[in-house]
Amino acid sequence: MCGMNILIIKGSPRKNGMGDYFLGQVTEYLKDKDCTVDIFDQSHSQISRYDADMDACEKGPSLFEQKLMKADGIILLCPVYLKQMPGALKIEFDNVSYRMHEFPLIRKKVIIFNYASTHGAKELSEYFCELFKSFGAEVIGSHEHYTMSSDIDYDLDCLFSQIDTMMKRIEDNVCTFTIRQEKLFTYVKRLVLTEMKHNVITNKQERWKEFLPYDSLAQYIKEHDLK
Ligand SMILES: Cc1cc2nc3c(=O)[nH]c(=O)nc-3n(C[C@H](O)[C@H](O)[C@H](O)COP(=O)(O)O)c2cc1C
């Protein structure tokens, strides 16, 4: 076992459904790989409702957040429910949203695998790509499976190939980001500096102490020995 930690998120709140099938396949695929596998299974999760009056900073990080933060690579397996992610999983993301402008997932790699009966998986992939990128992550790839029309073995092979790419990039310590992420960095940095100038105290300033010395994400990544 090496130090690489791969988190599999089973986004379905259902037990013994398709999510468990995909989770089993991915776990089996990773069995002989040089990594530690962690699982967040939405069907085992005790979600607490999002409560804006009690910021997550005060409550402490949720289990979902803790697992995200520990991971080097994240594989999201998510069904489409009414053209979106299941509500229970959305609450988990809502509870981490207070970290939205802190690039909490910087250097982490993500693969998105969405599945549905007939429609909505592609749109959900696009949404997740943007969501993870705005948390600072690098999206390695996304793939969709439609139970009514697509070939499950082919789709799993695509997923496995993306997993190999992700693990290689983690091993090689490679990190890329998009222009949009760079623009977000500049925008939030300006926001944080303005807050500080006007003595407005916010939680994100704590995290931004790490980023403030850098003019850009590119510079931050270069100086942290990432390629
Ligand atoms: C509440 C609910 C809403 C669904 N909405 C959609 C949908 O919008 N589009 C679609 O193609 N399939 C939809 N489905 C079908 C699921 O995406 C499909 O059955 C999937 O395999 C369920 O995965 P799971 O067993 O891991 O929960 C829905 C299923 C449920 C339970």
The ligand as a MOL file (V3000), in Angstrom:
LIG
                    3D

  0  0  0     0  0            999 V3000
M  V30 BEGIN CTAB
M  V30 COUNTS 31 33 0 0 0
M  V30 BEGIN ATOM
M  V30 1 C -36.2620 9.5770 -7.4210 0
M  V30 2 C -35.7670 9.0670 -8.7430 0
M  V30 3 C -35.6880 9.9310 -9.8160 0
M  V30 4 C -35.1780 9.5010 -11.0500 0
M  V30 5 N -35.0480 10.3850 -12.0590 0
M  V30 6 C -34.4960 9.9970 -13.2470 0
M  V30 7 C -34.2850 10.9240 -14.3090 0
M  V30 8 O -34.5350 12.1230 -14.2060 0
M  V30 9 N -33.7640 10.4640 -15.4720 0
M  V30 10 C -33.4550 9.1320 -15.6690 0
M  V30 11 O -33.0310 8.7780 -16.7520 0
M  V30 12 N -33.5960 8.2490 -14.6380 0
M  V30 13 C -34.1090 8.6470 -13.4430 0
M  V30 14 N -34.2370 7.7470 -12.4100 0
M  V30 15 C -33.7220 6.3940 -12.5830 0
M  V30 16 C -32.3410 6.2150 -11.9070 0
M  V30 17 O -31.4040 7.1630 -12.3650 0
M  V30 18 C -31.7970 4.8220 -12.1800 0
M  V30 19 O -32.7620 3.8670 -11.8040 0
M  V30 20 C -30.5200 4.5700 -11.4300 0
M  V30 21 O -29.9720 3.3640 -11.8850 0
M  V30 22 C -30.7460 4.4820 -9.9140 0
M  V30 23 O -29.5300 4.2650 -9.2860 0
M  V30 24 P -29.3970 3.7220 -7.7830 0
M  V30 25 O -30.0020 2.3620 -7.7700 0
M  V30 26 O -27.9150 3.6650 -7.5490 0
M  V30 27 O -30.0880 4.6930 -6.8940 0
M  V30 28 C -34.7660 8.1510 -11.1990 0
M  V30 29 C -34.8750 7.2790 -10.1010 0
M  V30 30 C -35.3650 7.7200 -8.8920 0
M  V30 31 C -35.4280 6.7640 -7.7170 0
M  V30 END ATOM
M  V30 BEGIN BOND
M  V30 1 1 1 2
M  V30 2 1 2 3
M  V30 3 2 2 30
M  V30 4 2 3 4
M  V30 5 1 4 5
M  V30 6 1 4 28
M  V30 7 2 5 6
M  V30 8 1 6 7
M  V30 9 1 6 13
M  V30 10 2 7 8
M  V30 11 1 7 9
M  V30 12 1 9 10
M  V30 13 2 10 11
M  V30 14 1 10 12
M  V30 15 2 12 13
M  V30 16 1 13 14
M  V30 17 1 14 15
M  V30 18 1 14 28
M  V30 19 1 15 16
M  V30 20 1 16 17
M  V30 21 1 16 18
M  V30 22 1 18 19
M  V30 23 1 18 20
M  V30 24 1 20 21
M  V30 25 1 20 22
M  V30 26 1 22 23
M  V30 27 1 23 24
M  V30 28 2 24 25
M  V30 29 1 24 26
M  V30 30 1 24 27
M  V30 31 2 28 29
M  V30 32 1 29 30
M  V30 33 1 30 31
M  V30 END BOND
M  V30 END CTAB
M  END
